[in-house]
């Protein structure tokens, strides 16, 4: 009996399914979005399948037209720039920026400034909170000493608070701009406009602003870093210029222009620091002489000798 049951099961499993014997007229003509369940006894049930939402394309025809217009304006700007007409090129790049869809560079800069202001406010609040905690600890310790109690608990609490503060300092927040669909194109327009500004007199701050926008949109844009470096150097900010040159070289180690600028700016920055050091020492010397003069002394009574190996100074007194 069991053997015959197994044979019957195998026979059923190998039978090809057909719709013969079912009421096909009961099935609606349009079943594109539905599943049909054939029922034992000849019936059929249509189960509608939920419609899948249509995925709308991110770029509309209007946006495509706008980006095409921006690219056209950029092309005209490039022609004017090559011809040395920097002011006309500037105008074309500005028109390209204004025609580009999406968030503007000015809006991005506003967001960045608001974010940085919030971070400054948070840092100030943390500083005030830490000051208040220190005052409370100091007061508690004085009370403990007056009462002859141990300050072990206070020391443990202080250590925990210091660990929390260190963790906060190790993770500084940085501004992360929202994604922009046309980020690459818009960054090029701003960077190109910055190139025009570098050729126009006394417009370095605007060039820095345009390059900063370009880098917010495209953080690895080496050309924007190099142009901002030039603008920083034009306003004698060699420290910022060197940082941009180093960032460009880090992104593109094979960039010979960035490498030459790093070497050149490192030398300039070293000279600037030495000059600043000499000026600071001169001011301190004048201040020291004004004080020591009350005692019949001057800094000439002190000899400062620089160690060529370490760069540090040793001071000796000479009672002349």
Secondary structure, 3 states (H helix, E strand, C coil): CHHHHHHHHHHHHCCCCCCCCCCHHHCCCCCCCEEEEECCCCCEEEEECCCCCCCCCCCCHHHHHHHHHHHHHHHHHHHHHHCCCHHHHHHHHHHHHHHCCCCCHHHHHHHHHHHHHHHHHHHHHHHHHHHHHHHHHHHHHHHHHHHCCCCHHHHHHHHHHHHHHHHHHHCCCCCCCCCCCCHHHHHHHHHHHHHHHHHCCCCHHHHHHHHHHHHHHCCCCHHHHHHHHHHHHHCCCHHHHHHHHHHHHHHCCCCHHHHHHHHHHHHHHHHHHHHHHHHHHHHHHHHHHHHHHHHCCCHHHEEEEECCCCCCEEEEECCC
